Amino acid sequence: MSDVTQINSTAAKIAIIGGGIAGASVALYLSELGLDITLLEKGPSLVNGPPICHLHAGGNLYREISEQQCVTLLAQSIDLLRLYPYAADYRPTVVAVPKHDKGTPQQLLPRLYKLQSEYERLIQLDPLNKVLGESQDYFQLFEREELESLALQTPLDKPQTLAQWMIPVAKNVDLDKLQYPLVMVHEFGLNMFRLGASAALSLEANTACQVLTNSAVTKISPTVSGGWLIDYQQAGLNKQEEFDYLINAAGFRSGLIDDLLGFKRPRLVEFKAAYVSKWTDCDAVWPEVVFHGERGTPQGMAQFTPYPGGYFQLHGMTEDITLFKQGLVASTEQSAQPKLAEVFLNKIDKNWTESEIIERTSRAIAHISAYIPSFSNAQVGAKPLFGAQQIPGGDPTLRAANVSFAGDNYARCETVKASSVLTAADVILQQLTKTGLVDKEIKAIRSFPSSERISEQAITLRAEALTKERDFPLSFAHINSAKP
Ligand SMILES: Cc1cc2nc3c(=O)[nH]c(=O)nc-3n(C[C@H](O)[C@H](O)[C@H](O)COP(=O)(O)OP(=O)(O)OC[C@H]3O[C@@H](n4cnc5c(N)ncnc54)[C@H](O)[C@@H]3O)c2cc1C
């Protein structure tokens, strides 16, 4: 990886469709190399798609995925944290296996030791990779006796050690329902409002990238010189521009771009939702807590994700809460765009009814209260965080994915998790070099001067503006635990 300023001598013009975390980050990466980038986003701001709340630094929320995917997610998350250090909530995650579950905590341990040694290896490769604390502290195990003694302590406003973070868990979780040990791991939260703010401010500081918001791509035609003529509508006006290379980062609507170009591509799209609750009685700073469970059953995994101000985001991996009947759809021979039912598209493009919000949030509160009884008096805190995500191929458990190509001048950015975006940018750069649109001397980067100049305060202010614009509580622009 090169951290030296590199300038591309070719004048190639690159268009990126979609200003989600994938398109915005690839735009940042390529424009940092001096490439001429235009980012077209149909919405009013960047990173405005489905929620992003966990960094997944080790994939410990997904026990069903392979060890290799976990190792990949760890390395990718470290990269992402180096790019967007002020977008993370630096609080740990507790992973608990309930007694009724078929799995055991012991089954989780080999992977945790592997991830710990992998993290140590990444630090040896580059000391700047030490963004998750000391490798020996990557995770800690807690037996019941220790939790019982922690339950007698007072929670701290600024917990420092993993044991201090565990105090509210020990005090409030029904310890009889769990198997031991509990795992606490340095898996941080990721805040999508702060991500959007970080990406937008970094791109605004970078003259090589033109960001066009409120700009929906409607038509794409190949040009005689092998490039693309892109038609888009910007604030009601029809516009047209020619580009040499096209990157499709249109998220769950990527298939529509493939269809415009006549390319086939198997992919899945899944609609999911997380719910926002307000727990007025809460006076402690919590870690994330994940109660494992079999996906799609009434005991599906429960996720309890803290935000400042007593807000908690809730997932319950059952069809009554986070998942939806017919919420997972596949592309066909005729279309690369999986067809979500109208009811889901309405939720995405318009909104939810008040009764649906109350019904599903109440179920989510009940799902979590089975493990944290005092949480049962929590109320609806805001509208849900929801959306559809694409998964390339046909395996719905795939979590670490990046890019595919069709022809010489077209790439699809197909990340399933935000952490994969810099790997995607590396792969696209290799392809651009192969096609001659980028000089061979230009190397992959992990240093982003435009981002490094943005202050934490500027990010907070912009994130606050985004919460207002999107009608979420101001607390959602903030984090409980800042970068150490
Ligand atoms: C409930 C839920 C929880 C999740 N939690 C996490 C999590 O904790 N961590 C994590 O890493 N991931 C999480 N994900 C997945 C994550 O949200 C997505 O994978 C991620 O947002 C994908 O980013 P993207 O940039 O590829 O797509 P998107 O964020 O969907 O961005 C695509 C953009 O393209 C734009 N666009 C589409 N068509 C056009 C067009 N024709 N012209 C112009 N613009 C266009 C859209 O407006 C959109 O802004 C979650 C997903 C869901 C549904």
The ligand as a Tripos MOL2 file, in Angstrom:
@<TRIPOS>MOLECULE
LIG
   53    58     1     0     0
SMALL
NO_CHARGES

@<TRIPOS>ATOM
      1 C1        -31.8790   -3.5850    8.8020 C.3       1 LIG1
      2 C2        -30.4940   -3.5200    8.2430 C.ar      1 LIG1
      3 C3        -29.4230   -3.4310    9.1310 C.ar      1 LIG1
      4 C4        -28.1140   -3.3650    8.6270 C.ar      1 LIG1
      5 N1        -27.0750   -3.2610    9.5080 N.ar      1 LIG1
      6 C5        -25.8070   -3.1510    9.0390 C.ar      1 LIG1
      7 C6        -24.7200   -2.9870    9.9380 C.ar      1 LIG1
      8 O1        -24.8890   -2.9420   11.1430 O.2       1 LIG1
      9 N2        -23.4590   -2.8800    9.4100 N.ar      1 LIG1
     10 C7        -23.2260   -2.9310    8.0650 C.ar      1 LIG1
     11 O2        -22.0670   -2.8240    7.6490 O.2       1 LIG1
     12 N3        -24.2480   -3.1040    7.1940 N.ar      1 LIG1
     13 C8        -25.5190   -3.2070    7.6540 C.ar      1 LIG1
     14 N4        -26.5560   -3.3780    6.7720 N.ar      1 LIG1
     15 C9        -26.2480   -3.4510    5.3420 C.3       1 LIG1
     16 C10       -25.9660   -2.0840    4.8010 C.3       1 LIG1
     17 O3        -27.0100   -1.1910    5.0950 O.3       1 LIG1
     18 C11       -25.8080   -2.1270    3.2820 C.3       1 LIG1
     19 O4        -25.0800   -3.2160    2.8960 O.3       1 LIG1
     20 C12       -25.1240   -0.8930    2.7910 C.3       1 LIG1
     21 O5        -25.8970    0.2450    3.0710 O.3       1 LIG1
     22 C13       -24.8810   -0.9850    1.3160 C.3       1 LIG1
     23 O6        -24.2940    0.2110    0.9090 O.3       1 LIG1
     24 P1        -24.3320    0.6060   -0.6050 P.3       1 LIG1
     25 O7        -23.5980    1.8960   -0.7040 O.co2     1 LIG1
     26 O8        -23.8840   -0.5350   -1.4340 O.co2     1 LIG1
     27 O9        -25.8730    0.7830   -0.9520 O.3       1 LIG1
     28 P2        -26.9240    1.9090   -0.4910 P.3       1 LIG1
     29 O10       -26.6360    2.4200    0.8430 O.co2     1 LIG1
     30 O11       -28.2540    1.2970   -0.7400 O.co2     1 LIG1
     31 O12       -26.6430    3.0810   -1.5060 O.3       1 LIG1
     32 C14       -27.0310    3.0200   -2.8620 C.3       1 LIG1
     33 C15       -27.3840    4.4260   -3.3120 C.3       1 LIG1
     34 O13       -27.6290    4.4070   -4.7030 O.3       1 LIG1
     35 C16       -28.6230    5.3780   -4.9770 C.3       1 LIG1
     36 N5        -29.2160    5.0480   -6.2750 N.ar      1 LIG1
     37 C17       -29.8960    3.9210   -6.6220 C.ar      1 LIG1
     38 N6        -30.2960    4.0010   -7.9080 N.ar      1 LIG1
     39 C18       -29.8430    5.1950   -8.3840 C.ar      1 LIG1
     40 C19       -29.9380    5.8560   -9.6430 C.ar      1 LIG1
     41 N7        -30.5940    5.3040  -10.6740 N.pl3     1 LIG1
     42 N8        -29.3620    7.0830   -9.7750 N.ar      1 LIG1
     43 C20       -28.6930    7.6600   -8.7320 C.ar      1 LIG1
     44 N9        -28.5950    7.0810   -7.5240 N.ar      1 LIG1
     45 C21       -29.1560    5.8620   -7.3470 C.ar      1 LIG1
     46 C22       -29.5910    5.2440   -3.8120 C.3       1 LIG1
     47 O14       -30.3630    6.4150   -3.6270 O.3       1 LIG1
     48 C23       -28.6430    4.9670   -2.6490 C.3       1 LIG1
     49 O15       -28.3190    6.1440   -1.9220 O.3       1 LIG1
     50 C24       -27.8730   -3.4240    7.2270 C.ar      1 LIG1
     51 C25       -28.9610   -3.5050    6.3330 C.ar      1 LIG1
     52 C26       -30.2470   -3.5450    6.8290 C.ar      1 LIG1
     53 C27       -31.3740   -3.6180    5.8380 C.3       1 LIG1
@<TRIPOS>BOND
     1     1     2 1
     2     2     3 ar
     3     2    52 ar
     4     3     4 ar
     5     4     5 ar
     6     4    50 ar
     7     5     6 ar
     8     6     7 ar
     9     6    13 1
    10     7     8 2
    11     7     9 ar
    12     9    10 ar
    13    10    11 2
    14    10    12 ar
    15    12    13 ar
    16    13    14 ar
    17    14    15 1
    18    14    50 ar
    19    15    16 1
    20    16    17 1
    21    16    18 1
    22    18    19 1
    23    18    20 1
    24    20    21 1
    25    20    22 1
    26    22    23 1
    27    23    24 1
    28    24    25 2
    29    24    26 1
    30    24    27 1
    31    27    28 1
    32    28    29 2
    33    28    30 1
    34    28    31 1
    35    31    32 1
    36    32    33 1
    37    33    34 1
    38    33    48 1
    39    34    35 1
    40    35    36 1
    41    35    46 1
    42    36    37 ar
    43    36    45 ar
    44    37    38 ar
    45    38    39 ar
    46    39    40 ar
    47    39    45 ar
    48    40    41 1
    49    40    42 ar
    50    42    43 ar
    51    43    44 ar
    52    44    45 ar
    53    46    47 1
    54    46    48 1
    55    48    49 1
    56    50    51 ar
    57    51    52 ar
    58    52    53 1
@<TRIPOS>SUBSTRUCTURE
     1 LIG1         1 GROUP 0 **** ****
